[in-house]
Amino acid sequence: MKSTPTLLVPPAQTRIIRAVASSTAIETGQSIKELEALLKAQSSKYQQLSLAAAVA
């Protein structure tokens, strides 16, 4: 019995920011909301690049 392949949906940018902020908050003791705001406000010199997508 074959199962249908599951499509992988990449995480949204906001979820990635939340994950990084919460991880950093645990390590540093800072507020998640402050770190999240800082990450959203920063402009990266690598904005033209995107993360690699997993290929199934």
Secondary structure, 3 states (H helix, E strand, C coil): CCCCCCCCCCCCHHHHHHHHHHHHHHHHCCCHHHHHHHHHHCCCCCCCCCCCCCCC
